Amino acid sequence: MADDGTTDITLDTAALRVLAHPTRLALLNRLRQQGPATVRQLAAHFELDSGAASYHLRRLAAGGLIEEDTERGTKRDRWWRALHRISLHDPATAPDSADSRAYAQAVALADGETLRRVAAEVVPVLPDEWFGVSGFMSYMLRMTPGELDTMKGELLRVVESYREREPADGAERVAVHLQLFPLLADEA
């Protein structure tokens, strides 16, 4: 039975492997954000071959992240839906894991693609009310690993407090992307 989409999942090693591909992560995020969709709809949105989209969706299903929405469509026109609203992974739980690093890389690539789409498709048409309160920020700080971990915890608590609230009238979905990572010495 499908989850109602209000739960989160802590990713195990198998799920990390499935999501260590930017296309799969993008497909999962699209299903979470826009709701159930067909292979053809997703393939068109991401400019993929239907066969490739279907392959990635089957891999997501095998990983327990999505399922076929049997209440919609037909055998020829299969619909898919996400089982959880958010995937959780803390690299501190497996800092030496190749799967953990591959997943983090996929997240960074998918977020980069999301920002590219936002720049091209969303920012030009945002109503003034929403554009005026949006934020596109990039800070460079000097921190120790302990300080960065403390900041990460503080930011996650703030975000979580908003996730737990009932949406107010007029609320829209808002993307909040947080990336916290050190720059290599030659990039500073």
Residue pairs with C-beta under 8 A, 6 or more apart in sequence:
2 67
2 69
2 81
2 83
3 83
3 84
5 32
5 81
5 82
5 83
5 84
5 85
6 85
7 84
7 85
8 84
8 85
8 86
8 87
8 88
9 15
9 64
9 65
9 83
9 84
9 86
9 87
9 88
10 88
10 89
11 19
11 87
11 88
11 89
11 103
13 94
13 97
13 99
14 63
15 63
15 64
15 65
15 87
16 89
16 97
16 99
16 100
16 102
16 103
17 63
17 99
17 102
18 24
18 59
18 60
18 62
18 63
18 65
19 25
19 28
19 63
19 65
19 87
19 103
19 106
20 99
20 102
20 103
20 105
20 106
21 56
21 59
21 106
22 106
22 109
22 110
22 113
23 46
23 48
23 52
23 56
24 56
24 59
24 60
24 106
25 106
25 107
25 109
25 110
26 46
26 110
26 113
26 114
27 42
27 46
27 53
27 56
27 57
27 60
28 60
28 65
28 66
28 82
28 87
29 110
29 114
30 37
30 42
30 45
30 46
31 37
31 42
31 66
31 80
31 81
31 82
32 82
32 84
32 85
32 86
33 173
35 81
36 69
36 72
36 79
36 80
36 81
37 45
37 79
37 80
38 73
38 77
38 78
38 79
38 80
39 50
39 53
39 54
39 57
39 78
39 80
40 50
40 77
42 48
42 53
42 57
42 80
43 49
43 50
43 52
43 53
43 54
46 53
48 56
57 66
57 80
60 66
60 80
61 67
61 68
61 80
64 83
65 82
65 83
65 84
65 87
66 80
66 81
66 82
66 83
67 80
67 81
67 83
68 78
68 79
68 80
68 81
69 79
69 80
69 81
72 79
73 79
89 100
89 103
91 100
91 101
91 104
92 149
93 100
94 100
108 179
111 177
111 179
114 175
114 177
115 177
118 175
123 131
126 134
130 172
140 183
140 188
143 151
143 182
148 180
148 182
151 180
152 178
152 180
155 178
155 180
156 178
159 176
159 178
